[in-house]
Amino acid sequence: MKIVGLLSLFFALAFGSGDAAGEALNLTTTWVGIASLIIFVVGYFFIATEENFHIDKAKPAIFIGTFMFLLIGFYMLANGLDVHLLQNEVNHLILEISQIVFFLMVAMTYIEALIERDVFNALKYNLVSKGYTYKRLFWLTGVLAFFISPVADNLTTALILSTVLLTIDKNNTNFLVAGAINIVVAANAGGAWSPFGDITTLMAWAAG
């Protein structure tokens, strides 16, 4: 949903389509451009402070994405500008968002299928039941995170392997902190390194 707000700001302030005369339409210095920037900053503040205000980040993100386009449409109508320019940008944005949503639906369905078939639970059981030392577990969970993250997403990988650490010894803070940092770094590195890539990497590839 953050992408909705970011792309909306881009289209509002860097409106690059040509108008009827073939010139670029730039709304950056108009009141609607300044208002769009303010709306984006305020909305993104509520997204970033979701935990403080207990507001789902999707709500301010959707508000940013829709209200900015409404303002731009009002401005263009009031000034006799060609509204079809805005319609083209909205259609393009909807297409971009739908591509991301459909991709994530497929990717998360794949992950949920693995979870439902206890693939990760079996992995967790094998690690816990082997009686490995802390040092070996540190390296094992790091290596597993590196290679699992391209198949699963980073968050799922980190949660599953961190649960393994907690299952082994939830009172050893020194081991848990070091192990969790190791897992997070390895999961991100694995997704970036792999030719297949994690979900974020694939989204970047899908966008060209």
N, C-alpha and C positions, 0 to 999 in steps of 0.2 A: 504493500500500500504506500510505502514511502516513495516508490517510483512514480505514483500518481502525482504527488506533490512536486517532485523534482522536475518531471516532464512538463507539468503545467506551468511552472515558473519559466522553464526554458522557452516554451511556445509563447508565453505572455510577454516576456521581456526581449526575446530575440525573434520576434515574429518575422520570419524570413521570406514568406511567400510574396510574390509580386501582386500589386493591385491592378486595377483596370488599365492603368497607364504603363504597367510593366515595371514600376519602381518598387523597391523593397519597402514594406510597411513597418515602420519602427515606432513602437509605442513606449519606448523606454522612458522618455522625458515627459510623457503626458501624465495626467492625474491618475489614469487607470493603470499605467505602468508602475507608478510609485505605490498606489494602493495595493496592487498585486504583490509587490515586494514585501510590503508591511504584512499583508495577510499570510504570505508564505512564512515569514519569520515567526509571527505569532503562532501559527498553526504548528510549525515544526518545533517550537518551544514546548507545546503541549505533547507532541509526539515523544520528544526526548525525556520529558518529566512525567511519563505515563504512570510510574509507580507512586509519585507524590500526589497526583490529583485523582488517581484511580479512574482514569478515562482510557478506554481502549484506544490504542493509537490509530486504529482504522477510522474512527469517527473524525478526528481533526484532519486526517489525510484526505478522506472523501470530501470534507467540507472545503479544504484548500482547492482540490482539483475541480470541484463543480462551481464554487462561488467565484473563482477567478475568471472562469470562462463566461459566467453570467455577466460579470462586470464588463468584460471585453465586448461581449455581444451588445450590451446596452450602450456602450461607448460608440461602437461602430454604427449602430442604428441612429443614435442621436446626431452623429456627424455625417450621415449619408454615405458611409463607406460600404464597400461590397461585403456583405455578410457571408457570401459563399467562401471567402478566404478562411473565415473562422470555421465554417463547416468542414472544409477540407482538413484543417489541422485537428479538429475534434475526431473526425473519422480515422485519421492516421494514428492518433493517440489511443483510441479504442482498440484498433488493430494491434498495436504494440502491447497493450495491457493484456488483451485476450491471449496473445501468444505466450506470454509469461505465465498466466493463470493456467492455461491448458497444460503447459509443460510441467508446472509444479504439481498439478493433479496427478499426472502420470508418474512422476518421480516419487511422490509421497505414497501413492498406491503401491508401488514396488517395495518401498521401505516397510509399509504396514503389513504387506504380505509376508515379508521375512520375519517380522516381529510375531505375527499371528502363528507362524509355523515354528516358533520357538528356536529359530536359528541363533539369535543372540543369547537366549537363555542357556542354550547348550554350550556356547562359547564361554559364557560366564561360569557355568558349573565346572567345566574342564579346568579353567584357570584357578578357581578357588580350591578344587579338590586335589590338586597336584602337590600342594604343600611347598610352593616355591618360596625362596628367600625374598626379602624386600628388594634387594638389588636386582634380582632376576625379574621380579614382577615389574619393577620400574622400566626395565628395558623391553620386556615382553609387551606391556600395555602400550608403550611408545611405538614399537614396530607395528603392532596390530592396528593402532589408530592411524598410522601412516598409510597402511594398505587398505583398511576398511573404508576410510573417508571418501575415496573416489567412487566406491560402490554405494555406500550410504551417504547421508549428508553429515556435515561436521558436527552439528548439534546432537544428532542421534548417536554418532560415534562417541562423542565426549560423555554423554549421559550414561551410555551402556558401560563403558570402561571405567568411568568414575564410580559407578555402582559396584563394580568388581572390587575396587580399592576399599570402598566403605564396608563391603561384606567381609573382607579379610581382616581389617583392623580399623574401626571407626574412631578409636581413641588416640591413635598415633598421629598427631597433627603434623609433625615434621615429614613423615612419609606421605601423608595425604596431600599436603600442599605441593610438595615437589612432584609427586605423581600426577596430580591434576594439571599442573602447569605443563608437564611433559606431554600429557595426552592432548591438551588443547593445541600446543605448538605443533606436535606431530600430525594431528588431524588437518590443520590448515596447510602444513607443508605438503602432505600427501595429496590433498585436493589440487594444489597449485602445480605440483610436479607431474602428476599423472596425465598422459595424453587424453584419457577419458575425462578427467576433471571432476570436481564436485559440482553441486547444483549451481552455485554462483558462477563458476568458470563456464559451465555449459550455457548459462544465460548470456554471458558475454559473447561466446561463440555464436549462439543463435542470433544475436543482434549484429553479427558481422564484425 
